[in-house]
Amino acid sequence: MDITFNSVEELYRRLKPALGARRAEMKRKGYVYATEDDIWNYLIEEKWKNSKNLSLYEMTCDIFSIDDTLIDAYLRNKLNKKNRKVYFND
């Protein structure tokens, strides 16, 4: 049975329970600042950016198997870029 999604938002809603569970797992490990959106954005922008035709199973596995330190580094990099823009007024 193929499941199709009409939008990225629809896919996000479908994966939100897994993202929430992953966020809770990260919080227990001390990464209290990571949100579901942060995890999602990391996967979209880094892990899946060149991927095509991923299954729901593959995406869910990625949510639970991605290394916490990769998400942390991604968030720190985004924060540094944001701070640089504010500081240098770019």
PDB file with SEQRES, HELIX, SHEET and CRYST1 records, atoms N, CA, C and O in Angstrom:
SEQRES   1 A   90  MET ASP ILE THR PHE ASN SER VAL GLU GLU LEU TYR ARG          
SEQRES   2 A   90  ARG LEU LYS PRO ALA LEU GLY ALA ARG ARG ALA GLU MET          
SEQRES   3 A   90  LYS ARG LYS GLY TYR VAL TYR ALA THR GLU ASP ASP ILE          
SEQRES   4 A   90  TRP ASN TYR LEU ILE GLU GLU LYS TRP LYS ASN SER LYS          
SEQRES   5 A   90  ASN LEU SER LEU TYR GLU MET THR CYS ASP ILE PHE SER          
SEQRES   6 A   90  ILE ASP ASP THR LEU ILE ASP ALA TYR LEU ARG ASN LYS          
SEQRES   7 A   90  LEU ASN LYS LYS ASN ARG LYS VAL TYR PHE ASN ASP              
HELIX    1 AA1 VAL A    8  ARG A   28  1                                  21    
HELIX    2 AA2 GLU A   36  TYR A   42  1                                   7    
HELIX    3 AA3 LEU A   43  LYS A   47  3                                   5    
HELIX    4 AA4 LEU A   56  SER A   65  1                                  10    
HELIX    5 AA5 ASP A   68  PHE A   88  1                                  21    
CRYST1    1.000    1.000    1.000  90.00  90.00  90.00 P 1           1          
ATOM      1  N   MET A   1       0.841  -1.181   0.000  1.00  0.00           N  
ATOM      2  CA  MET A   1       0.000   0.000   0.000  1.00  0.00           C  
ATOM      3  C   MET A   1       0.885   1.241   0.000  1.00  0.00           C  
ATOM      4  O   MET A   1       1.665   1.448   0.929  1.00  0.00           O  
ATOM      5  N   ASP A   2       0.770   2.053  -1.018  1.00  0.00           N  
ATOM      6  CA  ASP A   2       1.517   3.289  -1.101  1.00  0.00           C  
ATOM      7  C   ASP A   2       0.734   4.402  -0.417  1.00  0.00           C  
ATOM      8  O   ASP A   2      -0.475   4.544  -0.605  1.00  0.00           O  
ATOM      9  N   ILE A   3       1.447   5.180   0.373  1.00  0.00           N  
ATOM     10  CA  ILE A   3       0.859   6.351   1.013  1.00  0.00           C  
ATOM     11  C   ILE A   3       1.432   7.567   0.323  1.00  0.00           C  
ATOM     12  O   ILE A   3       2.649   7.706   0.202  1.00  0.00           O  
ATOM     13  N   THR A   4       0.561   8.443  -0.127  1.00  0.00           N  
ATOM     14  CA  THR A   4       1.028   9.667  -0.772  1.00  0.00           C  
ATOM     15  C   THR A   4       0.595  10.862   0.065  1.00  0.00           C  
ATOM     16  O   THR A   4      -0.420  10.829   0.761  1.00  0.00           O  
ATOM     17  N   PHE A   5       1.391  11.908  -0.023  1.00  0.00           N  
ATOM     18  CA  PHE A   5       1.111  13.130   0.709  1.00  0.00           C  
ATOM     19  C   PHE A   5       1.000  14.273  -0.285  1.00  0.00           C  
ATOM     20  O   PHE A   5       1.763  14.358  -1.247  1.00  0.00           O  
ATOM     21  N   ASN A   6       0.046  15.140  -0.037  1.00  0.00           N  
ATOM     22  CA  ASN A   6      -0.203  16.254  -0.951  1.00  0.00           C  
ATOM     23  C   ASN A   6       0.652  17.482  -0.645  1.00  0.00           C  
ATOM     24  O   ASN A   6       0.722  18.414  -1.446  1.00  0.00           O  
ATOM     25  N   SER A   7       1.304  17.476   0.525  1.00  0.00           N  
ATOM     26  CA  SER A   7       2.137  18.617   0.895  1.00  0.00           C  
ATOM     27  C   SER A   7       3.174  18.190   1.920  1.00  0.00           C  
ATOM     28  O   SER A   7       3.063  17.133   2.540  1.00  0.00           O  
ATOM     29  N   VAL A   8       4.168  19.023   2.082  1.00  0.00           N  
ATOM     30  CA  VAL A   8       5.190  18.777   3.103  1.00  0.00           C  
ATOM     31  C   VAL A   8       4.559  18.881   4.488  1.00  0.00           C  
ATOM     32  O   VAL A   8       4.943  18.151   5.401  1.00  0.00           O  
ATOM     33  N   GLU A   9       3.600  19.779   4.648  1.00  0.00           N  
ATOM     34  CA  GLU A   9       2.913  19.938   5.928  1.00  0.00           C  
ATOM     35  C   GLU A   9       2.164  18.663   6.319  1.00  0.00           C  
ATOM     36  O   GLU A   9       2.149  18.276   7.488  1.00  0.00           O  
ATOM     37  N   GLU A  10       1.551  18.022   5.342  1.00  0.00           N  
ATOM     38  CA  GLU A  10       0.833  16.769   5.589  1.00  0.00           C  
ATOM     39  C   GLU A  10       1.813  15.672   6.027  1.00  0.00           C  
ATOM     40  O   GLU A  10       1.524  14.909   6.949  1.00  0.00           O  
ATOM     41  N   LEU A  11       2.948  15.601   5.375  1.00  0.00           N  
ATOM     42  CA  LEU A  11       3.982  14.638   5.752  1.00  0.00           C  
ATOM     43  C   LEU A  11       4.496  14.934   7.153  1.00  0.00           C  
ATOM     44  O   LEU A  11       4.677  14.022   7.960  1.00  0.00           O  
ATOM     45  N   TYR A  12       4.732  16.211   7.441  1.00  0.00           N  
ATOM     46  CA  TYR A  12       5.196  16.614   8.774  1.00  0.00           C  
ATOM     47  C   TYR A  12       4.196  16.171   9.841  1.00  0.00           C  
ATOM     48  O   TYR A  12       4.594  15.611  10.862  1.00  0.00           O  
ATOM     49  N   ARG A  13       2.918  16.411   9.619  1.00  0.00           N  
ATOM     50  CA  ARG A  13       1.891  16.007  10.586  1.00  0.00           C  
ATOM     51  C   ARG A  13       1.905  14.493  10.808  1.00  0.00           C  
ATOM     52  O   ARG A  13       1.702  14.018  11.925  1.00  0.00           O  
ATOM     53  N   ARG A  14       2.144  13.755   9.747  1.00  0.00           N  
ATOM     54  CA  ARG A  14       2.182  12.291   9.850  1.00  0.00           C  
ATOM     55  C   ARG A  14       3.386  11.819  10.679  1.00  0.00           C  
ATOM     56  O   ARG A  14       3.301  10.830  11.408  1.00  0.00           O  
ATOM     57  N   LEU A  15       4.499  12.537  10.555  1.00  0.00           N  
ATOM     58  CA  LEU A  15       5.721  12.166  11.263  1.00  0.00           C  
ATOM     59  C   LEU A  15       5.849  12.835  12.636  1.00  0.00           C  
ATOM     60  O   LEU A  15       6.771  12.518  13.388  1.00  0.00           O  
ATOM     61  N   LYS A  16       4.956  13.739  12.967  1.00  0.00           N  
ATOM     62  CA  LYS A  16       5.053  14.496  14.217  1.00  0.00           C  
ATOM     63  C   LYS A  16       5.133  13.607  15.464  1.00  0.00           C  
ATOM     64  O   LYS A  16       5.911  13.935  16.359  1.00  0.00           O  
ATOM     65  N   PRO A  17       4.391  12.516  15.581  1.00  0.00           N  
ATOM     66  CA  PRO A  17       4.557  11.675  16.774  1.00  0.00           C  
ATOM     67  C   PRO A  17       5.990  11.129  16.919  1.00  0.00           C  
ATOM     68  O   PRO A  17       6.521  11.078  18.028  1.00  0.00           O  
ATOM     69  N   ALA A  18       6.599  10.731  15.829  1.00  0.00           N  
ATOM     70  CA  ALA A  18       7.985  10.246  15.879  1.00  0.00           C  
ATOM     71  C   ALA A  18       8.926  11.388  16.240  1.00  0.00           C  
ATOM     72  O   ALA A  18       9.857  11.196  17.022  1.00  0.00           O  
ATOM     73  N   LEU A  19       8.697  12.570  15.681  1.00  0.00           N  
ATOM     74  CA  LEU A  19       9.521  13.728  16.000  1.00  0.00           C  
ATOM     75  C   LEU A  19       9.388  14.099  17.478  1.00  0.00           C  
ATOM     76  O   LEU A  19      10.372  14.468  18.120  1.00  0.00           O  
ATOM     77  N   GLY A  20       8.182  14.000  18.009  1.00  0.00           N  
ATOM     78  CA  GLY A  20       7.951  14.284  19.430  1.00  0.00           C  
ATOM     79  C   GLY A  20       8.656  13.283  20.332  1.00  0.00           C  
ATOM     80  O   GLY A  20       9.234  13.653  21.354  1.00  0.00           O  
ATOM     81  N   ALA A  21       8.603  12.028  19.951  1.00  0.00           N  
ATOM     82  CA  ALA A  21       9.292  10.997  20.732  1.00  0.00           C  
ATOM     83  C   ALA A  21      10.800  11.206  20.690  1.00  0.00           C  
ATOM     84  O   ALA A  21      11.488  11.015  21.692  1.00  0.00           O  
ATOM     85  N   ARG A  22      11.305  11.595  19.533  1.00  0.00           N  
ATOM     86  CA  ARG A  22      12.741  11.844  19.378  1.00  0.00           C  
ATOM     87  C   ARG A  22      13.169  13.049  20.203  1.00  0.00           C  
ATOM     88  O   ARG A  22      14.230  13.037  20.827  1.00  0.00           O  
ATOM     89  N   ARG A  23      12.332  14.099  20.204  1.00  0.00           N  
ATOM     90  CA  ARG A  23      12.617  15.283  21.019  1.00  0.00           C  
ATOM     91  C   ARG A  23      12.673  14.912  22.499  1.00  0.00           C  
ATOM     92  O   ARG A  23      13.561  15.361  23.223  1.00  0.00           O  
ATOM     93  N   ALA A  24      11.728  14.097  22.943  1.00  0.00           N  
ATOM     94  CA  ALA A  24      11.703  13.671  24.344  1.00  0.00           C  
ATOM     95  C   ALA A  24      12.957  12.863  24.684  1.00  0.00           C  
ATOM     96  O   ALA A  24      13.521  13.013  25.768  1.00  0.00           O  
ATOM     97  N   GLU A  25      13.382  12.022  23.772  1.00  0.00           N  
ATOM     98  CA  GLU A  25      14.600  11.236  23.970  1.00  0.00           C  
ATOM     99  C   GLU A  25      15.824  12.150  24.085  1.00  0.00           C  
ATOM    100  O   GLU A  25      16.678  11.950  24.949  1.00  0.00           O  
ATOM    101  N   MET A  26      15.897  13.143  23.215  1.00  0.00           N  
ATOM    102  CA  MET A  26      17.017  14.091  23.266  1.00  0.00           C  
ATOM    103  C   MET A  26      16.990  14.900  24.564  1.00  0.00           C  
ATOM    104  O   MET A  26      18.037  15.178  25.149  1.00  0.00           O  
ATOM    105  N   LYS A  27      15.805  15.270  25.004  1.00  0.00           N  
ATOM    106  CA  LYS A  27      15.666  16.031  26.242  1.00  0.00           C  
ATOM    107  C   LYS A  27      16.199  15.226  27.423  1.00  0.00           C  
ATOM    108  O   LYS A  27      16.887  15.769  28.287  1.00  0.00           O  
ATOM    109  N   ARG A  28      15.881  13.930  27.461  1.00  0.00           N  
ATOM    110  CA  ARG A  28      16.388  13.064  28.535  1.00  0.00           C  
ATOM    111  C   ARG A  28      17.912  12.987  28.531  1.00  0.00           C  
ATOM    112  O   ARG A  28      18.530  12.757  29.570  1.00  0.00           O  
ATOM    113  N   LYS A  29      18.510  13.177  27.369  1.00  0.00           N  
ATOM    114  CA  LYS A  29      19.970  13.122  27.241  1.00  0.00           C  
ATOM    115  C   LYS A  29      20.626  14.486  27.469  1.00  0.00           C  
ATOM    116  O   LYS A  29      21.848  14.603  27.382  1.00  0.00           O  
ATOM    117  N   GLY A  30      19.829  15.517  27.760  1.00  0.00           N  
ATOM    118  CA  GLY A  30      20.377  16.832  28.061  1.00  0.00           C  
ATOM    119  C   GLY A  30      20.267  17.858  26.953  1.00  0.00           C  
ATOM    120  O   GLY A  30      20.675  19.006  27.128  1.00  0.00           O  
ATOM    121  N   TYR A  31      19.726  17.464  25.822  1.00  0.00           N  
ATOM    122  CA  TYR A  31      19.541  18.408  24.708  1.00  0.00           C  
ATOM    123  C   TYR A  31      18.147  19.025  24.838  1.00  0.00           C  
ATOM    124  O   TYR A  31      17.253  18.751  24.037  1.00  0.00           O  
ATOM    125  N   VAL A  32      17.983  19.860  25.859  1.00  0.00           N  
ATOM    126  CA  VAL A  32      16.655  20.357  26.216  1.00  0.00           C  
ATOM    127  C   VAL A  32      16.111  21.396  25.245  1.00  0.00           C  
ATOM    128  O   VAL A  32      14.910  21.666  25.248  1.00  0.00           O  
ATOM    129  N   TYR A  33      16.959  21.979  24.423  1.00  0.00           N  
ATOM    130  CA  TYR A  33      16.578  23.075  23.543  1.00  0.00           C  
ATOM    131  C   TYR A  33      16.072  22.609  22.180  1.00  0.00           C  
ATOM    132  O   TYR A  33      15.451  23.396  21.466  1.00  0.00           O  
ATOM    133  N   ALA A  34      16.315  21.369  21.802  1.00  0.00           N  
ATOM    134  CA  ALA A  34      15.907  20.875  20.479  1.00  0.00           C  
ATOM    135  C   ALA A  34      14.393  20.670  20.440  1.00  0.00           C  
ATOM    136  O   ALA A  34      13.807  20.104  21.363  1.00  0.00           O  
ATOM    137  N   THR A  35      13.780  21.131  19.374  1.00  0.00           N  
ATOM    138  CA  THR A  35      12.332  20.980  19.192  1.00  0.00           C  
ATOM    139  C   THR A  35      12.047  20.004  18.047  1.00  0.00           C  
ATOM    140  O   THR A  35      12.958  19.595  17.327  1.00  0.00           O  
ATOM    141  N   GLU A  36      10.791  19.644  17.893  1.00  0.00           N  
ATOM    142  CA  GLU A  36      10.395  18.806  16.763  1.00  0.00           C  
ATOM    143  C   GLU A  36      10.751  19.493  15.445  1.00  0.00           C  
ATOM    144  O   GLU A  36      11.237  18.857  14.510  1.00  0.00           O  
ATOM    145  N   ASP A  37      10.502  20.791  15.387  1.00  0.00           N  
ATOM    146  CA  ASP A  37      10.822  21.551  14.175  1.00  0.00           C  
ATOM    147  C   ASP A  37      12.322  21.549  13.883  1.00  0.00           C  
ATOM    148  O   ASP A  37      12.726  21.465  12.723  1.00  0.00           O  
ATOM    149  N   ASP A  38      13.145  21.641  14.922  1.00  0.00           N  
ATOM    150  CA  ASP A  38      14.597  21.604  14.736  1.00  0.00           C  
ATOM    151  C   ASP A  38      15.037  20.275  14.134  1.00  0.00           C  
ATOM    152  O   ASP A  38      15.848  20.240  13.208  1.00  0.00           O  
ATOM    153  N   ILE A  39      14.501  19.197  14.662  1.00  0.00           N  
ATOM    154  CA  ILE A  39      14.848  17.860  14.159  1.00  0.00           C  
ATOM    155  C   ILE A  39      14.392  17.730  12.709  1.00  0.00           C  
ATOM    156  O   ILE A  39      15.147  17.262  11.856  1.00  0.00           O  
ATOM    157  N   TRP A  40      13.175  18.138  12.437  1.00  0.00           N  
ATOM    158  CA  TRP A  40      12.610  18.107  11.090  1.00  0.00           C  
ATOM    159  C   TRP A  40      13.465  18.917  10.117  1.00  0.00           C  
ATOM    160  O   TRP A  40      13.821  18.438   9.040  1.00  0.00           O  
ATOM    161  N   ASN A  41      13.790  20.147  10.511  1.00  0.00           N  
ATOM    162  CA  ASN A  41      14.581  21.021   9.639  1.00  0.00           C  
ATOM    163  C   ASN A  41      15.969  20.440   9.378  1.00  0.00           C  
ATOM    164  O   ASN A  41      16.474  20.530   8.259  1.00  0.00           O  
ATOM    165  N   TYR A  42      16.590  19.848  10.392  1.00  0.00           N  
ATOM    166  CA  TYR A  42      17.884  19.199  10.177  1.00  0.00           C  
ATOM    167  C   TYR A  42      17.758  18.109   9.115  1.00  0.00           C  
ATOM    168  O   TYR A  42      18.555  18.042   8.179  1.00  0.00           O  
ATOM    169  N   LEU A  43      16.754  17.264   9.273  1.00  0.00           N  
ATOM    170  CA  LEU A  43      16.574  16.158   8.331  1.00  0.00           C  
ATOM    171  C   LEU A  43      16.305  16.674   6.919  1.00  0.00           C  
ATOM    172  O   LEU A  43      16.885  16.173   5.955  1.00  0.00           O  
ATOM    173  N   ILE A  44      15.443  17.656   6.792  1.00  0.00           N  
ATOM    174  CA  ILE A  44      15.103  18.227   5.480  1.00  0.00           C  
ATOM    175  C   ILE A  44      16.318  18.889   4.834  1.00  0.00           C  
ATOM    176  O   ILE A  44      16.601  18.674   3.655  1.00  0.00           O  
ATOM    177  N   GLU A  45      17.033  19.697   5.621  1.00  0.00           N  
ATOM    178  CA  GLU A  45      18.123  20.505   5.065  1.00  0.00           C  
ATOM    179  C   GLU A  45      19.447  19.751   4.930  1.00  0.00           C  
ATOM    180  O   GLU A  45      20.277  20.108   4.094  1.00  0.00           O  
ATOM    181  N   GLU A  46      19.647  18.728   5.732  1.00  0.00           N  
ATOM    182  CA  GLU A  46      20.938  18.033   5.723  1.00  0.00           C  
ATOM    183  C   GLU A  46      20.832  16.573   5.274  1.00  0.00           C  
ATOM    184  O   GLU A  46      21.452  16.175   4.288  1.00  0.00           O  
ATOM    185  N   LYS A  47      20.065  15.804   5.981  1.00  0.00           N  
ATOM    186  CA  LYS A  47      20.010  14.354   5.743  1.00  0.00           C  
ATOM    187  C   LYS A  47      19.292  13.995   4.441  1.00  0.00           C  
ATOM    188  O   LYS A  47      19.761  13.149   3.680  1.00  0.00           O  
ATOM    189  N   TRP A  48      18.153  14.643   4.189  1.00  0.00           N  
ATOM    190  CA  TRP A  48      17.315  14.252   3.054  1.00  0.00           C  
ATOM    191  C   TRP A  48      17.427  15.194   1.860  1.00  0.00           C  
ATOM    192  O   TRP A  48      16.687  15.020   0.892  1.00  0.00           O  
ATOM    193  N   LYS A  49      18.307  16.170   1.886  1.00  0.00           N  
ATOM    194  CA  LYS A  49      18.295  17.198   0.838  1.00  0.00           C  
ATOM    195  C   LYS A  49      18.506  16.647  -0.568  1.00  0.00           C  
ATOM    196  O   LYS A  49      18.007  17.237  -1.525  1.00  0.00           O  
ATOM    197  N   ASN A  50      19.220  15.547  -0.727  1.00  0.00           N  
ATOM    198  CA  ASN A  50      19.436  14.959  -2.052  1.00  0.00           C  
ATOM    199  C   ASN A  50      18.688  13.638  -2.242  1.00  0.00           C  
ATOM    200  O   ASN A  50      18.908  12.928  -3.223  1.00  0.00           O  
ATOM    201  N   SER A  51      17.815  13.319  -1.307  1.00  0.00           N  
ATOM    202  CA  SER A  51      17.087  12.052  -1.361  1.00  0.00           C  
ATOM    203  C   SER A  51      15.816  12.185  -2.184  1.00  0.00           C  
ATOM    204  O   SER A  51      15.221  13.258  -2.282  1.00  0.00           O  
ATOM    205  N   LYS A  52      15.425  11.080  -2.762  1.00  0.00           N  
ATOM    206  CA  LYS A  52      14.185  11.038  -3.545  1.00  0.00           C  
ATOM    207  C   LYS A  52      13.421   9.766  -3.184  1.00  0.00           C  
ATOM    208  O   LYS A  52      14.016   8.721  -2.916  1.00  0.00           O  
ATOM    209  N   ASN A  53      12.113   9.872  -3.182  1.00  0.00           N  
ATOM    210  CA  ASN A  53      11.220   8.729  -2.976  1.00  0.00           C  
ATOM    211  C   ASN A  53      11.501   7.956  -1.694  1.00  0.00           C  
ATOM    212  O   ASN A  53      11.486   6.725  -1.696  1.00  0.00           O  
ATOM    213  N   LEU A  54      11.757   8.671  -0.597  1.00  0.00           N  
ATOM    214  CA  LEU A  54      11.936   8.006   0.687  1.00  0.00           C  
ATOM    215  C   LEU A  54      10.593   7.449   1.150  1.00  0.00           C  
ATOM    216  O   LEU A  54       9.548   8.068   0.952  1.00  0.00           O  
ATOM    217  N   SER A  55      10.639   6.303   1.751  1.00  0.00           N  
ATOM    218  CA  SER A  55       9.413   5.729   2.313  1.00  0.00           C  
ATOM    219  C   SER A  55       9.184   6.301   3.710  1.00  0.00           C  
ATOM    220  O   SER A  55      10.102   6.838   4.330  1.00  0.00           O  
ATOM    221  N   LEU A  56       7.964   6.180   4.188  1.00  0.00           N  
ATOM    222  CA  LEU A  56       7.633   6.621   5.534  1.00  0.00           C  
ATOM    223  C   LEU A  56       8.480   5.850   6.547  1.00  0.00           C  
ATOM    224  O   LEU A  56       8.925   6.409   7.549  1.00  0.00           O  
ATOM    225  N   TYR A  57       8.695   4.583   6.281  1.00  0.00           N  
ATOM    226  CA  TYR A  57       9.546   3.744   7.136  1.00  0.00           C  
ATOM    227  C   TYR A  57      10.969   4.294   7.206  1.00  0.00           C  
ATOM    228  O   TYR A  57      11.532   4.404   8.295  1.00  0.00           O  
ATOM    229  N   GLU A  58      11.553   4.640   6.065  1.00  0.00           N  
ATOM    230  CA  GLU A  58      12.924   5.166   6.028  1.00  0.00           C  
ATOM    231  C   GLU A  58      13.025   6.490   6.785  1.00  0.00           C  
ATOM    232  O   GLU A  58      13.986   6.733   7.514  1.00  0.00           O  
ATOM    233  N   MET A  59      12.027   7.328   6.600  1.00  0.00           N  
ATOM    234  CA  MET A  59      12.035   8.616   7.283  1.00  0.00           C  
ATOM    235  C   MET A  59      11.924   8.433   8.793  1.00  0.00           C  
ATOM    236  O   MET A  59      12.623   9.103   9.553  1.00  0.00           O  
ATOM    237  N   THR A  60      11.057   7.540   9.224  1.00  0.00           N  
ATOM    238  CA  THR A  60      10.900   7.274  10.648  1.00  0.00           C  
ATOM    239  C   THR A  60      12.184   6.691  11.231  1.00  0.00           C  
ATOM    240  O   THR A  60      12.594   7.076  12.325  1.00  0.00           O  
ATOM    241  N   CYS A  61      12.812   5.779  10.523  1.00  0.00           N  
ATOM    242  CA  CYS A  61      14.093   5.223  10.975  1.00  0.00           C  
ATOM    243  C   CYS A  61      15.140   6.319  11.108  1.00  0.00           C  
ATOM    244  O   CYS A  61      15.901   6.333  12.076  1.00  0.00           O  
ATOM    245  N   ASP A  62      15.188   7.233  10.152  1.00  0.00           N  
ATOM    246  CA  ASP A  62      16.138   8.340  10.217  1.00  0.00           C  
ATOM    247  C   ASP A  62      15.888   9.217  11.436  1.00  0.00           C  
ATOM    248  O   ASP A  62      16.834   9.657  12.090  1.00  0.00           O  
ATOM    249  N   ILE A  63      14.633   9.471  11.741  1.00  0.00           N  
ATOM    250  CA  ILE A  63      14.289  10.295  12.901  1.00  0.00           C  
ATOM    251  C   ILE A  63      14.887   9.693  14.165  1.00  0.00           C  
ATOM    252  O   ILE A  63      15.452  10.407  14.993  1.00  0.00           O  
ATOM    253  N   PHE A  64      14.760   8.380  14.312  1.00  0.00           N  
ATOM    254  CA  PHE A  64      15.220   7.737  15.539  1.00  0.00           C  
ATOM    255  C   PHE A  64      16.695   7.366  15.541  1.00  0.00           C  
ATOM    256  O   PHE A  64      17.261   7.119  16.606  1.00  0.00           O  
ATOM    257  N   SER A  65      17.327   7.323  14.380  1.00  0.00           N  
ATOM    258  CA  SER A  65      18.718   6.866  14.346  1.00  0.00           C  
ATOM    259  C   SER A  65      19.746   7.984  14.186  1.00  0.00           C  
ATOM    260  O   SER A  65      20.943   7.746  14.348  1.00  0.00           O  
ATOM    261  N   ILE A  66      19.300   9.191  13.872  1.00  0.00           N  
ATOM    262  CA  ILE A  66      20.251  10.278  13.663  1.00  0.00           C  
ATOM    263  C   ILE A  66      20.967  10.604  14.972  1.00  0.00           C  
ATOM    264  O   ILE A  66      20.359  10.629  16.042  1.00  0.00           O  
ATOM    265  N   ASP A  67      22.246  10.847  14.864  1.00  0.00           N  
ATOM    266  CA  ASP A  67      23.083  11.127  16.028  1.00  0.00           C  
ATOM    267  C   ASP A  67      22.717  12.483  16.636  1.00  0.00           C  
ATOM    268  O   ASP A  67      22.604  13.482  15.926  1.00  0.00           O  
ATOM    269  N   ASP A  68      22.534  12.503  17.955  1.00  0.00           N  
ATOM    270  CA  ASP A  68      22.196  13.740  18.655  1.00  0.00           C  
ATOM    271  C   ASP A  68      23.210  14.846  18.392  1.00  0.00           C  
ATOM    272  O   ASP A  68      22.847  16.015  18.265  1.00  0.00           O  
ATOM    273  N   THR A  69      24.474  14.469  18.312  1.00  0.00           N  
ATOM    274  CA  THR A  69      25.522  15.487  18.133  1.00  0.00           C  
ATOM    275  C   THR A  69      25.419  16.164  16.768  1.00  0.00           C  
ATOM    276  O   THR A  69      25.820  17.320  16.624  1.00  0.00           O  
ATOM    277  N   LEU A  70      24.890  15.463  15.766  1.00  0.00           N  
ATOM    278  CA  LEU A  70      24.705  16.086  14.454  1.00  0.00           C  
ATOM    279  C   LEU A  70      23.612  17.152  14.509  1.00  0.00           C  
ATOM    280  O   LEU A  70      23.754  18.226  13.925  1.00  0.00           O  
ATOM    281  N   ILE A  71      22.534  16.851  15.208  1.00  0.00           N  
ATOM    282  CA  ILE A  71      21.458  17.834  15.368  1.00  0.00           C  
ATOM    283  C   ILE A  71      21.963  19.016  16.189  1.00  0.00           C  
ATOM    284  O   ILE A  71      21.679  20.168  15.862  1.00  0.00           O  
ATOM    285  N   ASP A  72      22.706  18.736  17.244  1.00  0.00           N  
ATOM    286  CA  ASP A  72      23.283  19.784  18.084  1.00  0.00           C  
ATOM    287  C   ASP A  72      24.199  20.692  17.267  1.00  0.00           C  
ATOM    288  O   ASP A  72      24.098  21.915  17.362  1.00  0.00           O  
ATOM    289  N   ALA A  73      25.086  20.113  16.473  1.00  0.00           N  
ATOM    290  CA  ALA A  73      26.005  20.899  15.645  1.00  0.00           C  
ATOM    291  C   ALA A  73      25.230  21.747  14.637  1.00  0.00           C  
ATOM    292  O   ALA A  73      25.578  22.904  14.401  1.00  0.00           O  
ATOM    293  N   TYR A  74      24.193  21.179  14.048  1.00  0.00           N  
ATOM    294  CA  TYR A  74      23.341  21.908  13.103  1.00  0.00           C  
ATOM    295  C   TYR A  74      22.706  23.126  13.781  1.00  0.00           C  
ATOM    296  O   TYR A  74      22.704  24.222  13.221  1.00  0.00           O  
ATOM    297  N   LEU A  75      22.171  22.929  14.984  1.00  0.00           N  
ATOM    298  CA  LEU A  75      21.528  24.026  15.706  1.00  0.00           C  
ATOM    299  C   LEU A  75      22.536  25.095  16.120  1.00  0.00           C  
ATOM    300  O   LEU A  75      22.245  26.288  16.043  1.00  0.00           O  
ATOM    301  N   ARG A  76      23.696  24.677  16.549  1.00  0.00           N  
ATOM    302  CA  ARG A  76      24.742  25.638  16.929  1.00  0.00           C  
ATOM    303  C   ARG A  76      25.194  26.448  15.711  1.00  0.00           C  
ATOM    304  O   ARG A  76      25.420  27.654  15.811  1.00  0.00           O  
ATOM    305  N   ASN A  77      25.323  25.788  14.574  1.00  0.00           N  
ATOM    306  CA  ASN A  77      25.717  26.469  13.346  1.00  0.00           C  
ATOM    307  C   ASN A  77      24.664  27.507  12.940  1.00  0.00           C  
ATOM    308  O   ASN A  77      25.007  28.625  12.554  1.00  0.00           O  
ATOM    309  N   LYS A  78      23.396  27.136  13.029  1.00  0.00           N  
ATOM    310  CA  LYS A  78      22.319  28.078  12.701  1.00  0.00           C  
ATOM    311  C   LYS A  78      22.331  29.271  13.660  1.00  0.00           C  
ATOM    312  O   LYS A  78      22.129  30.411  13.242  1.00  0.00           O  
ATOM    313  N   LEU A  79      22.567  29.004  14.935  1.00  0.00           N  
ATOM    314  CA  LEU A  79      22.615  30.076  15.926  1.00  0.00           C  
ATOM    315  C   LEU A  79      23.794  30.999  15.653  1.00  0.00           C  
ATOM    316  O   LEU A  79      23.661  32.220  15.739  1.00  0.00           O  
ATOM    317  N   ASN A  80      24.948  30.422  15.323  1.00  0.00           N  
ATOM    318  CA  ASN A  80      26.125  31.240  15.006  1.00  0.00           C  
ATOM    319  C   ASN A  80      25.881  32.117  13.785  1.00  0.00           C  
ATOM    320  O   ASN A  80      26.262  33.287  13.780  1.00  0.00           O  
ATOM    321  N   LYS A  81      25.251  31.568  12.755  1.00  0.00           N  
ATOM    322  CA  LYS A  81      24.944  32.356  11.563  1.00  0.00           C  
ATOM    323  C   LYS A  81      23.988  33.495  11.897  1.00  0.00           C  
ATOM    324  O   LYS A  81      24.152  34.615  11.414  1.00  0.00           O  
ATOM    325  N   LYS A  82      22.994  33.205  12.723  1.00  0.00           N  
ATOM    326  CA  LYS A  82      22.021  34.218  13.114  1.00  0.00           C  
ATOM    327  C   LYS A  82      22.708  35.324  13.914  1.00  0.00           C  
ATOM    328  O   LYS A  82      22.458  36.509  13.690  1.00  0.00           O  
ATOM    329  N   ASN A  83      23.571  34.930  14.844  1.00  0.00           N  
ATOM    330  CA  ASN A  83      24.278  35.922  15.658  1.00  0.00           C  
ATOM    331  C   ASN A  83      25.222  36.760  14.815  1.00  0.00           C  
ATOM    332  O   ASN A  83      25.360  37.960  15.051  1.00  0.00           O  
ATOM    333  N   ARG A  84      25.876  36.146  13.832  1.00  0.00           N  
ATOM    334  CA  ARG A  84      26.762  36.888  12.947  1.00  0.00           C  
ATOM    335  C   ARG A  84      25.988  37.927  12.150  1.00  0.00           C  
ATOM    336  O   ARG A  84      26.462  39.049  11.967  1.00  0.00           O  
ATOM    337  N   LYS A  85      24.797  37.562  11.674  1.00  0.00           N  
ATOM    338  CA  LYS A  85      23.976  38.504  10.910  1.00  0.00           C  
ATOM    339  C   LYS A  85      23.571  39.694  11.783  1.00  0.00           C  
ATOM    340  O   LYS A  85      23.586  40.838  11.330  1.00  0.00           O  
ATOM    341  N   VAL A  86      23.213  39.417  13.025  1.00  0.00           N  
ATOM    342  CA  VAL A  86      22.817  40.495  13.929  1.00  0.00           C  
ATOM    343  C   VAL A  86      24.020  41.373  14.242  1.00  0.00           C  
ATOM    344  O   VAL A  86      23.916  42.600  14.228  1.00  0.00           O  
ATOM    345  N   TYR A  87      25.154  40.757  14.523  1.00  0.00           N  
ATOM    346  CA  TYR A  87      26.347  41.494  14.908  1.00  0.00           C  
ATOM    347  C   TYR A  87      26.907  42.330  13.750  1.00  0.00           C  
ATOM    348  O   TYR A  87      27.258  43.497  13.927  1.00  0.00           O  
ATOM    349  N   PHE A  88      26.983  41.724  12.581  1.00  0.00           N  
ATOM    350  CA  PHE A  88      27.562  42.424  11.433  1.00  0.00           C  
ATOM    351  C   PHE A  88      26.512  43.127  10.583  1.00  0.00           C  
ATOM    352  O   PHE A  88      26.841  43.788   9.599  1.00  0.00           O  
ATOM    353  N   ASN A  89      25.224  42.977  10.974  1.00  0.00           N  
ATOM    354  CA  ASN A  89      24.126  43.630  10.273  1.00  0.00           C  
ATOM    355  C   ASN A  89      24.083  43.242   8.789  1.00  0.00           C  
ATOM    356  O   ASN A  89      23.900  44.094   7.919  1.00  0.00           O  
ATOM    357  N   ASP A  90      24.254  41.944   8.515  1.00  0.00           N  
ATOM    358  CA  ASP A  90      24.231  41.438   7.124  1.00  0.00           C  
ATOM    359  C   ASP A  90      22.815  41.318   6.630  1.00  0.00           C  
ATOM    360  O   ASP A  90      22.591  40.912   5.490  1.00  0.00           O  
TER     361      ASP A  90                                                      
END                                                                             
